[in-house]
Amino acid sequence: MADVLGLFTDILGDEGVVAGEQISEDYEHDEALSSHPVRPEAVLLPRTTEDVSAILRTANEHGIPVTARGAGSGISGAAIPVEGGVIVSFERMNAIIEIDVDNHVAVVEPGVRLAQLDEALAPHGFVYPVRPGESSASIGGTVNTNAAGMRAVKYGVTRHHVIGLEVVLPSGEVIHTGGKIVKVSSGYDLTQLIIGSEGTLGLVTKVWIKLSPRLPKGATVLAPFATLDEVTSAIPKILASGLQPLILEYIDLLTMMVIVMDSGIELGISDEIRQTALAYLVVSLEDNHEDRLEQDTVALGELLAGELGALDVFVLPQGAASDLIQAREHAFYAAKTRGFHDVIDVVVPRAKLPDFVRAVGEISQEFSSGIVGCGHAGDGNVHMAVLQEDPEIRNKIMHRLLSSGLELGGAISGEHGIGRMKKPYFLAYEDPTKVDLMRGIKRVFDPNGILNPGVIFD
Ligand SMILES: Cc1cc2nc3c(=O)[nH]c(=O)nc-3n(C[C@H](O)[C@H](O)[C@H](O)COP(=O)(O)OP(=O)(O)OC[C@H]3O[C@@H](n4cnc5c(N)ncnc54)[C@H](O)[C@@H]3O)c2cc1C
């Protein structure tokens, strides 16, 4: 390995290769709970596509495992390196190459952070609406996990916005898929194949992103409900109303208590309501026009308090609204600091959300374990944190939770990916014929298996 490190230094110079004691502990893990940190042999910091190409050619020749890393905010262990492997971190490839205002396209390097892109797009009146809860996440990471977040209920997920990629294959060859064109029907869609592939097929070095108009007016409504069942049952009706929410999230009682306590937000909810409410719905609307927004907000309030049976409806002041949304985005950290051991990211058909949440309640009781959370209710995507120290019992709980979601027509992960943490469940439940096809695709892209080995499957 020492000799190979020398080869990497020849490619990147001394400042592009971090090894030994110099490697920060951060590179040993991502944000996955209960994962085992692994120290990489080296952290490689390319500046250009040519650097990445030379790194992969060398790694492929010497059989060195390569794990790509964006911001390391993933929750599935997909950015944890393997023993004897290197990390390719894209932190120095962080340029916004172009914002093409006529074609509504941004071209960016993979190390660009979501917050950085948002700041650059705002003056042009555009937005990239993919917004996972951690805005330090990188474009490369979000592409490779097919990240979603709160705004997916209106705008869809990463794969609905990424229209082209530059990808370096393990052989060192560079391919381009798509581009500034908004549609393409020329053979298999390799852009879509790479999106969500968790760094197992190629390394993304450039991304073409479709931009959306930035709507300047927003309103956020908080509705407490007497039961979680009523909250989840309300979702299809809100979506059928034509109000097109930007955000449609549920938060259970315990999670609400904790995030309000941690962030110190004052929501103006009376003690009486607080004592009765068992769950909350957060709905945000956006528009170009203040009067239209106001009309829609009134209509939403009437729907919630009337047919849907909310205990009350609060239109939050701007500051409290953004504080609550940020606190909800960071609910994961609240669970992490309180010692929760795992998170689920199950997605079910929206109308099955009440059945799934009921099943979760039963599983929680059966195993006397805390399972609490919130979720992108508008997408049928539930994030729940599991508190159970005993790994064997926790494994049983996870199997029950995930199989309950699958029985309802759902999937194990809606947006976090499989990584290392969900691999055993993925392999236990996914159709083996499909897994074989995926393995075949992996072999075509990466015959020597150097890219993120052990992620998705072994
Ligand atoms: C508080 C919190 C809230 C979150 N909320 C959400 C949410 O609402 N929705 C959601 O979808 N996710 C959410 N996440 C998860 C996380 O932010 C996303 O998975 C995000 O996409 C990870 O981006 P990253 O840059 O941190 O990627 P990393 O964690 O660094 O990497 C993720 C994967 O991408 C691969 N990768 C990275 N860069 C490249 C590249 N250039 N080429 C090839 N492969 C690459 C890595 O190898 C790994 O497999 C949340 C995380 C936290 C901590």
Ligand as a Chemical Component Dictionary entry (heavy atoms), coordinates in Angstrom:
data_LIG
# 
_chem_comp.id                   LIG 
_chem_comp.type                 NON-POLYMER 
_chem_comp.pdbx_formal_charge   0 
_chem_comp.three_letter_code    LIG 
# 
loop_
_chem_comp_atom.comp_id 
_chem_comp_atom.atom_id 
_chem_comp_atom.alt_atom_id 
_chem_comp_atom.type_symbol 
_chem_comp_atom.charge 
_chem_comp_atom.model_Cartn_x 
_chem_comp_atom.model_Cartn_y 
_chem_comp_atom.model_Cartn_z 
_chem_comp_atom.pdbx_ordinal 
LIG C1  C1  C 0 -30.051 15.609 10.042 1  
LIG C2  C2  C 0 -30.152 14.848 8.764  2  
LIG C3  C3  C 0 -31.327 14.908 8.046  3  
LIG C4  C4  C 0 -31.439 14.226 6.826  4  
LIG N1  N1  N 0 -32.613 14.304 6.129  5  
LIG C5  C5  C 0 -32.717 13.695 4.940  6  
LIG C6  C6  C 0 -33.915 13.795 4.188  7  
LIG O1  O1  O 0 -34.878 14.418 4.603  8  
LIG N2  N2  N 0 -33.941 13.188 2.975  9  
LIG C7  C7  C 0 -32.883 12.493 2.471  10 
LIG O2  O2  O 0 -32.970 11.992 1.352  11 
LIG N3  N3  N 0 -31.748 12.342 3.197  12 
LIG C8  C8  C 0 -31.636 12.930 4.405  13 
LIG N4  N4  N 0 -30.485 12.796 5.125  14 
LIG C9  C9  C 0 -29.396 11.930 4.629  15 
LIG C10 C10 C 0 -28.288 12.640 3.838  16 
LIG O3  O3  O 0 -28.253 14.009 4.033  17 
LIG C11 C11 C 0 -28.461 12.313 2.374  18 
LIG O4  O4  O 0 -28.329 10.918 2.193  19 
LIG C12 C12 C 0 -27.454 12.998 1.439  20 
LIG O5  O5  O 0 -27.797 12.671 0.123  21 
LIG C13 C13 C 0 -26.015 12.577 1.687  22 
LIG O6  O6  O 0 -25.165 13.490 1.006  23 
LIG P1  P1  P 0 -23.619 13.554 1.395  24 
LIG O7  O7  O 0 -22.962 14.558 0.534  25 
LIG O8  O8  O 0 -23.480 13.736 2.842  26 
LIG O9  O9  O 0 -23.175 12.103 0.934  27 
LIG P2  P2  P 0 -22.248 11.002 1.667  28 
LIG O10 O10 O 0 -22.887 10.571 2.944  29 
LIG O11 O11 O 0 -20.865 11.529 1.737  30 
LIG O12 O12 O 0 -22.336 9.848  0.606  31 
LIG C14 C14 C 0 -23.545 9.231  0.291  32 
LIG C15 C15 C 0 -23.316 8.192  -0.820 33 
LIG O13 O13 O 0 -22.946 8.846  -2.022 34 
LIG C16 C16 C 0 -21.688 8.344  -2.496 35 
LIG N5  N5  N 0 -21.025 9.478  -3.150 36 
LIG C17 C17 C 0 -20.770 10.704 -2.652 37 
LIG N6  N6  N 0 -20.231 11.483 -3.596 38 
LIG C18 C18 C 0 -20.129 10.735 -4.714 39 
LIG C19 C19 C 0 -19.630 10.974 -6.035 40 
LIG N7  N7  N 0 -19.177 12.154 -6.402 41 
LIG N8  N8  N 0 -19.670 9.945  -6.932 42 
LIG C20 C20 C 0 -20.135 8.729  -6.574 43 
LIG N9  N9  N 0 -20.621 8.460  -5.349 44 
LIG C21 C21 C 0 -20.619 9.452  -4.431 45 
LIG C22 C22 C 0 -20.993 7.818  -1.259 46 
LIG O14 O14 O 0 -20.024 6.835  -1.580 47 
LIG C23 C23 C 0 -22.174 7.221  -0.514 48 
LIG O15 O15 O 0 -22.486 5.975  -1.093 49 
LIG C24 C24 C 0 -30.349 13.466 6.345  50 
LIG C25 C25 C 0 -29.169 13.400 7.083  51 
LIG C26 C26 C 0 -29.050 14.081 8.284  52 
LIG C27 C27 C 0 -27.778 14.009 9.042  53 
# 
loop_
_chem_comp_bond.comp_id 
_chem_comp_bond.atom_id_1 
_chem_comp_bond.atom_id_2 
_chem_comp_bond.value_order 
_chem_comp_bond.pdbx_ordinal 
LIG C1  C2  SING 1  
LIG C2  C3  SING 2  
LIG C2  C26 DOUB 3  
LIG C3  C4  DOUB 4  
LIG C4  N1  SING 5  
LIG C4  C24 SING 6  
LIG N1  C5  DOUB 7  
LIG C5  C6  SING 8  
LIG C5  C8  SING 9  
LIG C6  O1  DOUB 10 
LIG C6  N2  SING 11 
LIG N2  C7  SING 12 
LIG C7  O2  DOUB 13 
LIG C7  N3  SING 14 
LIG N3  C8  DOUB 15 
LIG C8  N4  SING 16 
LIG N4  C9  SING 17 
LIG N4  C24 SING 18 
LIG C9  C10 SING 19 
LIG C10 O3  SING 20 
LIG C10 C11 SING 21 
LIG C11 O4  SING 22 
LIG C11 C12 SING 23 
LIG C12 O5  SING 24 
LIG C12 C13 SING 25 
LIG C13 O6  SING 26 
LIG O6  P1  SING 27 
LIG P1  O7  DOUB 28 
LIG P1  O8  SING 29 
LIG P1  O9  SING 30 
LIG O9  P2  SING 31 
LIG P2  O10 DOUB 32 
LIG P2  O11 SING 33 
LIG P2  O12 SING 34 
LIG O12 C14 SING 35 
LIG C14 C15 SING 36 
LIG C15 O13 SING 37 
LIG C15 C23 SING 38 
LIG O13 C16 SING 39 
LIG C16 N5  SING 40 
LIG C16 C22 SING 41 
LIG N5  C17 SING 42 
LIG N5  C21 SING 43 
LIG C17 N6  DOUB 44 
LIG N6  C18 SING 45 
LIG C18 C19 SING 46 
LIG C18 C21 DOUB 47 
LIG C19 N7  SING 48 
LIG C19 N8  DOUB 49 
LIG N8  C20 SING 50 
LIG C20 N9  DOUB 51 
LIG N9  C21 SING 52 
LIG C22 O14 SING 53 
LIG C22 C23 SING 54 
LIG C23 O15 SING 55 
LIG C24 C25 DOUB 56 
LIG C25 C26 SING 57 
LIG C26 C27 SING 58 
# 
